[in-house]
Amino acid sequence: MIAQITGQVKKLTESSITLFLNGLYYELMIPSGLYSQLKNASSNGSEITLHTLNFIEAGERKSYHYPRLVGFTEQIDKEFFQVFTTVPGLGIKKALKSLTLPIRDIATAIENKNAATLSRLPGVGGRLADKIIAELCGKMARFALSKGDVPLTSVSKEESDLSSEAIEVLLQLQYNKALAEEMVQKALSANPKIKTSNALISAIFSLETGK
């Protein structure tokens, strides 16, 4: 098992990085928030060290399976992700996309049984939020004490613009900002394919009225 890797950055995207080490090229999945952090190393070909997790991804055919690596710049982030993904139904890819809050905030929400905050994470929703709390409450205290205040995953510009437009509409309807943000994230978690602010407002209405 590869627990850590140090190599020269050869390719970098928002979802993956390729490192060159001793004649071999290693491709690792990364949280999108690390992209800006690693851009300088990519542009000048510097060596970096990533703490890694190994997993097997099932292919389209049941007989095909692929070894994968996920990389983190901090050991504490790797350890959090390792525990976080023990929850049934929270796969590696979904978990990577969901980390749009700092890990200390996610851990605090789990320890405080705050399902509303967890349900705002992309791809999580209410049912999975309850499952995360049931599985992990009591195991997250040390991560809640983390000093890191930057999310591992960045929100896409498209989603950010969409959210801003919907929040502005809700503010005009006299909702306070905190509640408006919660309503928007809840709707996006339940309906990740929404593309317009009108559709997002309709989804919020459906969730709030149960229709």
Backbone as CSV, one residue per row, in Angstrom:
resi,resn,N_x,N_y,N_z,CA_x,CA_y,CA_z,C_x,C_y,C_z
1,MET,0.843,-1.196,0.000,0.000,0.000,0.000,0.881,1.250,0.000
2,ILE,0.543,2.220,-0.838,1.290,3.475,-0.921,0.669,4.469,0.053
3,ALA,1.410,4.854,1.083,0.888,5.758,2.103,1.299,7.210,1.859
4,GLN,2.384,7.395,1.101,2.893,8.750,0.848,3.746,8.701,-0.410
5,ILE,3.713,9.769,-1.169,4.498,9.795,-2.399,5.088,11.184,-2.613
6,THR,6.350,11.232,-3.004,7.032,12.486,-3.329,7.515,12.410,-4.764
7,GLY,7.104,13.342,-5.579,7.497,13.310,-6.981,7.363,14.667,-7.635
8,GLN,7.813,14.735,-8.891,7.771,15.972,-9.663,6.418,16.086,-10.364
9,VAL,5.821,17.260,-10.244,4.505,17.469,-10.856,4.652,17.548,-12.372
10,LYS,3.935,16.658,-13.072,3.979,16.639,-14.527,2.671,17.110,-15.163
11,LYS,1.568,16.900,-14.458,0.271,17.315,-14.976,-0.654,17.597,-13.811
12,LEU,-1.457,18.652,-13.946,-2.361,19.029,-12.867,-3.693,19.489,-13.452
13,THR,-4.788,18.924,-12.952,-6.129,19.397,-13.281,-6.864,19.631,-11.960
14,GLU,-8.099,20.076,-12.022,-8.846,20.333,-10.790,-9.237,19.046,-10.072
15,SER,-9.126,17.914,-10.738,-9.522,16.645,-10.105,-8.395,15.622,-9.987
16,SER,-7.245,15.909,-10.621,-6.167,14.911,-10.574,-4.798,15.562,-10.723
17,ILE,-3.788,14.798,-10.337,-2.408,15.247,-10.477,-1.559,14.046,-10.870
18,THR,-0.569,14.277,-11.743,0.348,13.215,-12.154,1.747,13.562,-11.656
19,LEU,2.336,12.644,-10.889,3.674,12.840,-10.341,4.653,11.868,-10.992
20,PHE,5.874,12.359,-11.258,6.924,11.532,-11.841,7.911,11.148,-10.743
21,LEU,8.157,9.843,-10.612,9.057,9.350,-9.578,9.766,8.091,-10.059
22,ASN,11.084,8.171,-10.121,11.917,7.006,-10.477,11.448,6.311,-11.748
23,GLY,11.176,7.101,-12.780,10.816,6.540,-14.068,9.364,6.153,-14.217
24,LEU,8.568,6.342,-13.165,7.153,5.997,-13.204,6.287,7.247,-13.037
25,TYR,5.116,7.239,-13.677,4.164,8.331,-13.560,2.973,7.846,-12.739
26,TYR,2.692,8.541,-11.647,1.592,8.167,-10.764,0.469,9.201,-10.901
27,GLU,-0.714,8.729,-11.258,-1.876,9.621,-11.339,-2.706,9.483,-10.068
28,LEU,-2.990,10.608,-9.423,-3.753,10.614,-8.178,-4.963,11.519,-8.315
29,MET,-6.072,11.120,-7.740,-7.224,12.001,-7.613,-6.953,12.969,-6.465
30,ILE,-7.420,14.204,-6.577,-7.238,15.195,-5.515,-8.536,15.983,-5.332
31,PRO,-8.769,16.530,-4.136,-9.894,17.462,-3.960,-9.630,18.709,-4.801
32,SER,-10.668,19.254,-5.424,-10.482,20.373,-6.351,-9.889,21.612,-5.692
33,GLY,-10.066,21.747,-4.376,-9.520,22.904,-3.674,-8.006,22.942,-3.633
34,LEU,-7.359,21.806,-3.905,-5.894,21.772,-3.900,-5.305,22.300,-5.199
35,TYR,-6.142,22.477,-6.212,-5.644,22.890,-7.524,-4.859,24.194,-7.450
36,SER,-5.458,25.229,-6.862,-4.779,26.525,-6.787,-3.538,26.449,-5.909
37,GLN,-3.598,25.602,-4.874,-2.461,25.452,-3.966,-1.262,24.821,-4.659
38,LEU,-1.526,23.965,-5.642,-0.456,23.216,-6.298,-0.052,23.785,-7.657
39,LYS,-0.700,24.871,-8.092,-0.417,25.418,-9.418,1.031,25.857,-9.593
40,ASN,1.607,26.482,-8.574,2.989,26.939,-8.683,3.942,25.764,-8.870
41,ALA,3.709,24.703,-8.103,4.559,23.519,-8.231,4.428,22.917,-9.617
42,SER,3.238,22.984,-10.187,3.008,22.426,-11.514,3.718,23.237,-12.583
43,SER,3.679,24.560,-12.457,4.256,25.423,-13.486,5.774,25.352,-13.537
44,ASN,6.431,25.096,-12.397,7.896,25.029,-12.415,8.445,23.621,-12.228
45,GLY,7.542,22.616,-12.226,8.002,21.229,-12.147,8.616,20.850,-10.811
46,SER,8.180,21.489,-9.737,8.736,21.202,-8.412,8.293,19.830,-7.906
47,GLU,9.039,19.330,-6.932,8.634,18.100,-6.259,7.683,18.447,-5.119
48,ILE,6.685,17.619,-4.925,5.768,17.785,-3.805,5.552,16.431,-3.136
49,THR,5.052,16.479,-1.920,4.720,15.251,-1.189,3.228,15.222,-0.927
50,LEU,2.591,14.093,-1.237,1.173,13.909,-0.969,0.974,12.685,-0.095
51,HIS,0.069,12.795,0.846,-0.331,11.667,1.694,-1.468,10.958,0.964
52,THR,-1.345,9.658,0.809,-2.242,8.969,-0.112,-3.087,7.877,0.533
53,LEU,-4.253,7.678,-0.085,-5.139,6.560,0.232,-5.293,5.715,-1.027
54,ASN,-5.379,4.415,-0.859,-5.550,3.492,-1.976,-6.969,2.937,-1.963
55,PHE,-7.560,2.797,-3.114,-8.848,2.111,-3.189,-8.992,1.464,-4.563
56,ILE,-9.953,0.552,-4.660,-10.208,-0.148,-5.915,-11.526,0.354,-6.490
57,GLU,-11.487,0.826,-7.722,-12.694,1.307,-8.390,-13.219,0.221,-9.321
58,ALA,-14.481,-0.105,-9.189,-15.087,-1.109,-10.056,-15.379,-0.503,-11.419
59,GLY,-15.049,-1.241,-12.477,-15.321,-0.776,-13.826,-16.748,-1.085,-14.236
60,GLU,-17.080,-0.772,-15.472,-18.431,-1.023,-15.972,-18.738,-2.514,-16.002
61,ARG,-17.711,-3.315,-16.274,-17.882,-4.761,-16.226,-17.428,-5.261,-14.867
62,LYS,-18.171,-6.199,-14.313,-17.896,-6.659,-12.965,-16.509,-7.265,-12.820
63,SER,-15.957,-7.767,-13.913,-14.640,-8.406,-13.837,-13.492,-7.401,-13.904
64,TYR,-13.812,-6.128,-14.186,-12.778,-5.107,-14.311,-12.740,-4.236,-13.051
65,HIS,-11.568,-4.151,-12.438,-11.369,-3.292,-11.280,-10.053,-2.546,-11.445
66,TYR,-10.017,-1.286,-10.992,-8.856,-0.442,-11.209,-8.330,0.114,-9.885
67,PRO,-7.022,-0.031,-9.631,-6.453,0.578,-8.423,-6.375,2.087,-8.590
68,ARG,-6.741,2.835,-7.559,-6.709,4.293,-7.596,-5.982,4.830,-6.373
69,LEU,-5.444,6.039,-6.513,-4.823,6.758,-5.401,-5.528,8.101,-5.232
70,VAL,-5.722,8.502,-3.979,-6.235,9.834,-3.664,-5.156,10.540,-2.854
71,GLY,-4.837,11.785,-3.206,-3.753,12.493,-2.543,-4.198,13.725,-1.778
72,PHE,-3.539,13.971,-0.644,-3.815,15.139,0.202,-2.486,15.762,0.611
73,THR,-2.465,17.068,0.756,-1.228,17.739,1.164,-0.990,17.643,2.667
74,GLU,-2.052,17.396,3.444,-1.936,17.313,4.894,-2.363,15.936,5.401
75,GLN,-1.611,15.387,6.342,-1.927,14.076,6.904,-3.299,14.063,7.580
76,ILE,-3.646,15.157,8.256,-4.916,15.216,8.979,-6.094,15.139,8.010
77,ASP,-5.930,15.716,6.807,-6.991,15.656,5.803,-7.171,14.228,5.297
78,LYS,-6.066,13.541,5.105,-6.128,12.139,4.688,-6.842,11.302,5.746
79,GLU,-6.493,11.508,6.993,-7.092,10.714,8.062,-8.591,10.992,8.181
80,PHE,-8.968,12.263,8.036,-10.391,12.601,8.068,-11.128,11.895,6.938
81,PHE,-10.589,11.973,5.740,-11.234,11.383,4.574,-11.341,9.866,4.712
82,GLN,-10.335,9.271,5.317,-10.336,7.816,5.514,-11.502,7.397,6.418
83,VAL,-11.746,8.179,7.464,-12.860,7.881,8.372,-14.189,8.244,7.716
84,PHE,-14.234,9.394,7.058,-15.456,9.905,6.434,-16.037,8.907,5.436
85,THR,-15.168,8.264,4.673,-15.634,7.364,3.613,-15.940,5.956,4.112
86,THR,-15.938,5.744,5.417,-16.395,4.448,5.942,-17.922,4.381,5.989
87,VAL,-18.576,5.513,5.776,-20.043,5.554,5.800,-20.598,4.877,4.551
88,PRO,-21.454,3.874,4.688,-22.054,3.221,3.522,-22.794,4.225,2.642
89,GLY,-22.552,4.159,1.353,-23.209,5.081,0.431,-22.422,6.344,0.160
90,LEU,-21.315,6.535,0.879,-20.475,7.721,0.666,-19.175,7.273,-0.001
91,GLY,-19.227,7.123,-1.310,-18.069,6.660,-2.062,-16.991,7.714,-2.177
92,ILE,-15.853,7.306,-2.728,-14.695,8.196,-2.843,-15.030,9.446,-3.661
93,LYS,-15.599,9.270,-4.834,-15.870,10.413,-5.710,-16.907,11.354,-5.103
94,LYS,-17.961,10.787,-4.544,-18.990,11.621,-3.912,-18.410,12.373,-2.723
95,ALA,-17.572,11.685,-1.944,-16.968,12.321,-0.774,-16.051,13.468,-1.175
96,LEU,-15.277,13.288,-2.237,-14.384,14.350,-2.697,-15.168,15.597,-3.099
97,LYS,-16.308,15.402,-3.756,-17.115,16.535,-4.202,-17.834,17.226,-3.049
98,SER,-18.009,16.501,-1.948,-18.832,17.030,-0.855,-18.087,17.964,0.096
99,LEU,-16.756,17.995,0.039,-15.970,18.691,1.062,-15.876,20.196,0.822
100,THR,-17.022,20.847,0.659,-17.041,22.282,0.379,-17.060,23.141,1.646
101,LEU,-16.987,22.498,2.801,-16.763,23.180,4.074,-15.435,22.688,4.636
102,PRO,-14.753,23.490,5.453,-13.527,23.000,6.100,-13.816,21.724,6.886
103,ILE,-12.845,20.817,6.981,-13.109,19.547,7.659,-13.489,19.757,9.121
104,ARG,-12.989,20.825,9.748,-13.362,21.067,11.147,-14.847,21.388,11.265
105,ASP,-15.404,22.080,10.252,-16.824,22.413,10.272,-17.682,21.171,10.037
106,ILE,-17.225,20.307,9.127,-17.957,19.066,8.868,-17.914,18.178,10.110
107,ALA,-16.723,18.067,10.711,-16.573,17.242,11.912,-17.412,17.783,13.061
108,THR,-17.442,19.106,13.220,-18.237,19.724,14.280,-19.725,19.452,14.064
109,ALA,-20.163,19.540,12.809,-21.562,19.262,12.500,-21.926,17.817,12.845
110,ILE,-21.017,16.901,12.579,-21.263,15.488,12.899,-21.353,15.300,14.408
111,GLU,-20.414,15.872,15.150,-20.403,15.719,16.602,-21.620,16.394,17.245
112,ASN,-22.098,17.487,16.641,-23.263,18.193,17.181,-24.581,17.669,16.616
113,LYS,-24.502,16.624,15.809,-25.680,16.017,15.163,-26.471,17.058,14.372
114,ASN,-25.732,17.894,13.672,-26.327,18.973,12.888,-26.549,18.480,11.454
115,ALA,-27.646,17.783,11.239,-27.937,17.210,9.924,-28.184,18.290,8.876
116,ALA,-28.710,19.439,9.298,-29.002,20.518,8.350,-27.737,20.991,7.649
117,THR,-26.650,21.155,8.414,-25.387,21.580,7.817,-24.846,20.512,6.879
118,LEU,-24.884,19.267,7.307,-24.354,18.178,6.475,-25.158,18.011,5.192
119,SER,-26.462,18.202,5.273,-27.311,18.023,4.094,-27.042,19.078,3.033
120,ARG,-26.371,20.174,3.418,-26.023,21.219,2.455,-24.811,20.852,1.611
121,LEU,-24.065,19.834,2.018,-22.891,19.430,1.259,-23.330,18.810,-0.068
122,PRO,-22.654,19.148,-1.177,-23.045,18.608,-2.481,-23.118,17.077,-2.490
123,GLY,-24.249,16.551,-2.951,-24.412,15.114,-3.079,-24.802,14.385,-1.812
124,VAL,-24.953,15.105,-0.706,-25.259,14.439,0.566,-26.768,14.332,0.787
125,GLY,-27.442,15.440,1.023,-28.883,15.373,1.255,-29.223,14.871,2.650
126,GLY,-30.503,14.941,2.996,-30.951,14.642,4.356,-30.737,13.218,4.800
127,ARG,-31.064,12.243,3.948,-30.964,10.838,4.339,-29.516,10.430,4.603
128,LEU,-28.616,10.825,3.705,-27.206,10.476,3.898,-26.614,11.241,5.073
129,ALA,-27.069,12.474,5.306,-26.599,13.250,6.452,-26.912,12.516,7.753
130,ASP,-28.127,11.977,7.854,-28.505,11.217,9.051,-27.637,9.977,9.215
131,LYS,-27.316,9.338,8.097,-26.483,8.133,8.147,-25.056,8.474,8.586
132,ILE,-24.532,9.598,8.087,-23.187,10.040,8.478,-23.122,10.268,9.988
133,ILE,-24.138,10.929,10.530,-24.180,11.187,11.973,-24.255,9.884,12.751
134,ALA,-25.105,8.971,12.293,-25.264,7.687,12.989,-23.970,6.890,13.000
135,GLU,-23.212,6.952,11.907,-21.984,6.166,11.792,-20.779,6.822,12.473
136,LEU,-20.715,8.158,12.451,-19.468,8.833,12.824,-19.527,9.699,14.082
137,CYS,-20.712,9.970,14.609,-20.793,10.784,15.815,-20.015,10.108,16.949
138,GLY,-19.112,10.869,17.591,-18.252,10.315,18.624,-16.865,9.971,18.131
139,LYS,-16.656,10.069,16.790,-15.364,9.721,16.196,-14.670,10.923,15.551
140,MET,-15.288,12.111,15.656,-14.815,13.260,14.893,-14.209,14.387,15.731
141,ALA,-14.120,14.190,17.042,-13.698,15.292,17.921,-12.331,15.860,17.542
142,ARG,-11.382,14.999,17.242,-10.032,15.523,16.944,-9.995,16.293,15.633
143,PHE,-10.862,15.932,14.702,-10.911,16.677,13.446,-11.623,18.012,13.644
144,ALA,-12.568,18.053,14.578,-13.263,19.300,14.883,-12.313,20.322,15.510
145,LEU,-11.210,19.851,16.074,-10.219,20.742,16.677,-9.168,21.223,15.675
146,SER,-9.264,20.761,14.434,-8.309,21.159,13.400,-8.330,22.670,13.192
147,LYS,-7.169,23.272,12.933,-7.087,24.714,12.724,-7.309,25.104,11.266
148,GLY,-7.325,24.119,10.373,-7.524,24.424,8.958,-8.890,25.024,8.709
149,ASP,-8.943,26.156,7.982,-10.219,26.827,7.757,-10.551,26.985,6.274
150,VAL,-9.868,26.193,5.435,-10.102,26.257,3.993,-10.719,24.945,3.527
151,PRO,-11.841,24.986,2.804,-12.448,23.746,2.305,-11.501,23.001,1.370
152,LEU,-11.551,21.679,1.394,-10.726,20.884,0.496,-11.262,20.915,-0.930
153,THR,-12.552,21.168,-1.076,-13.171,21.176,-2.400,-13.764,22.549,-2.674
154,SER,-13.466,23.083,-3.840,-13.984,24.402,-4.206,-15.325,24.253,-4.915
155,VAL,-16.206,25.214,-4.684,-17.492,25.236,-5.361,-17.282,25.775,-6.768
156,SER,-17.840,25.105,-7.776,-17.661,25.544,-9.161,-18.259,26.930,-9.339
157,LYS,-17.702,27.708,-10.282,-18.195,29.067,-10.529,-19.663,29.034,-10.956
158,GLU,-20.017,28.039,-11.756,-21.398,27.919,-12.220,-22.346,27.738,-11.042
159,GLU,-21.971,26.850,-10.115,-22.828,26.607,-8.960,-22.847,27.817,-8.048
160,SER,-21.681,28.494,-7.922,-21.604,29.680,-7.069,-22.529,30.780,-7.592
161,ASP,-22.512,31.021,-8.923,-23.365,32.041,-9.521,-24.840,31.668,-9.350
162,LEU,-25.133,30.388,-9.544,-26.502,29.904,-9.405,-27.011,30.124,-7.984
163,SER,-26.184,29.791,-7.021,-26.554,29.962,-5.620,-26.760,31.432,-5.282
164,SER,-25.870,32.282,-5.764,-25.955,33.712,-5.467,-27.261,34.308,-5.982
165,GLU,-27.644,33.903,-7.188,-28.882,34.425,-7.772,-30.096,33.991,-6.944
166,ALA,-30.110,32.720,-6.549,-31.247,32.210,-5.777,-31.305,32.851,-4.390
167,ILE,-30.146,33.023,-3.769,-30.098,33.660,-2.448,-30.614,35.092,-2.533
168,GLU,-30.256,35.802,-3.602,-30.726,37.180,-3.783,-32.246,37.229,-3.874
169,VAL,-32.823,36.270,-4.587,-34.287,36.202,-4.695,-34.910,35.976,-3.322
170,LEU,-34.343,35.051,-2.551,-34.889,34.742,-1.223,-34.747,35.924,-0.269
171,LEU,-33.655,36.666,-0.394,-33.478,37.859,0.441,-34.563,38.891,0.124
172,GLN,-34.911,39.020,-1.162,-35.970,39.944,-1.558,-37.327,39.507,-1.011
173,LEU,-37.445,38.205,-0.735,-38.692,37.667,-0.184,-38.683,37.678,1.354
174,GLN,-37.702,38.400,1.930,-37.628,38.628,3.370,-37.061,37.459,4.183
175,TYR,-36.424,36.477,3.519,-35.720,35.438,4.271,-34.377,36.003,4.719
176,ASN,-33.902,35.606,5.912,-32.572,36.068,6.317,-31.504,35.275,5.550
177,LYS,-30.292,35.801,5.514,-29.253,35.233,4.650,-28.886,33.813,5.053
178,ALA,-28.770,33.555,6.353,-28.376,32.219,6.808,-29.398,31.171,6.375
179,LEU,-30.671,31.501,6.536,-31.722,30.566,6.146,-31.762,30.399,4.629
180,ALA,-31.570,31.498,3.912,-31.570,31.432,2.445,-30.449,30.525,1.945
181,GLU,-29.257,30.660,2.522,-28.126,29.822,2.126,-28.412,28.349,2.413
182,GLU,-29.025,28.093,3.563,-29.358,26.715,3.935,-30.379,26.125,2.967
183,MET,-31.388,26.891,2.604,-32.421,26.421,1.678,-31.832,26.121,0.304
184,VAL,-30.933,26.976,-0.152,-30.304,26.786,-1.460,-29.444,25.523,-1.476
185,GLN,-28.615,25.350,-0.465,-27.739,24.181,-0.426,-28.538,22.889,-0.287
186,LYS,-29.607,22.939,0.465,-30.461,21.761,0.623,-31.070,21.369,-0.720
187,ALA,-31.532,22.368,-1.469,-32.128,22.097,-2.781,-31.091,21.580,-3.773
188,LEU,-29.883,22.140,-3.752,-28.830,21.691,-4.664,-28.369,20.277,-4.331
189,SER,-28.347,19.953,-3.036,-27.964,18.603,-2.626,-28.983,17.575,-3.119
190,ALA,-30.259,17.967,-3.066,-31.326,17.053,-3.493,-31.471,17.006,-5.012
191,ASN,-31.036,18.092,-5.674,-31.200,18.197,-7.133,-29.909,18.734,-7.768
192,PRO,-28.835,17.931,-7.805,-27.530,18.418,-8.266,-27.470,18.812,-9.742
193,LYS,-28.489,18.439,-10.548,-28.454,18.733,-11.981,-29.154,20.042,-12.341
194,ILE,-29.594,20.781,-11.343,-30.251,22.074,-11.597,-29.277,23.022,-12.296
195,LYS,-29.770,23.705,-13.350,-28.898,24.571,-14.145,-29.302,26.038,-14.145
196,THR,-30.527,26.370,-13.713,-30.981,27.763,-13.739,-31.501,28.178,-12.380
197,SER,-31.469,29.481,-12.134,-31.945,29.987,-10.839,-33.448,29.774,-10.681
198,ASN,-34.201,29.864,-11.787,-35.645,29.625,-11.713,-35.940,28.191,-11.297
199,ALA,-35.184,27.250,-11.859,-35.361,25.840,-11.502,-34.979,25.617,-10.044
200,LEU,-33.963,26.333,-9.593,-33.530,26.202,-8.210,-34.591,26.738,-7.254
201,ILE,-35.180,27.870,-7.574,-36.249,28.429,-6.742,-37.446,27.468,-6.703
202,SER,-37.761,26.871,-7.848,-38.872,25.890,-7.898,-38.566,24.691,-7.020
203,ALA,-37.297,24.243,-7.044,-36.904,23.096,-6.210,-36.999,23.435,-4.726
204,ILE,-36.620,24.664,-4.373,-36.727,25.111,-2.979,-38.182,25.133,-2.559
205,PHE,-39.053,25.635,-3.440,-40.492,25.670,-3.147,-41.017,24.262,-2.912
206,SER,-40.609,23.329,-3.746,-41.073,21.938,-3.608,-40.635,21.329,-2.291
207,LEU,-39.394,21.596,-1.910,-38.888,21.056,-0.650,-39.598,21.673,0.553
208,GLU,-39.845,22.959,0.474,-40.455,23.657,1.604,-41.940,23.320,1.761
209,THR,-42.600,23.022,0.667,-44.036,22.761,0.723,-44.360,21.278,0.681
210,GLY,-43.324,20.463,0.406,-43.544,19.023,0.344,-44.249,18.567,-0.910
211,LYS,-44.204,19.403,-1.960,-44.883,19.063,-3.216,-43.879,18.637,-4.278
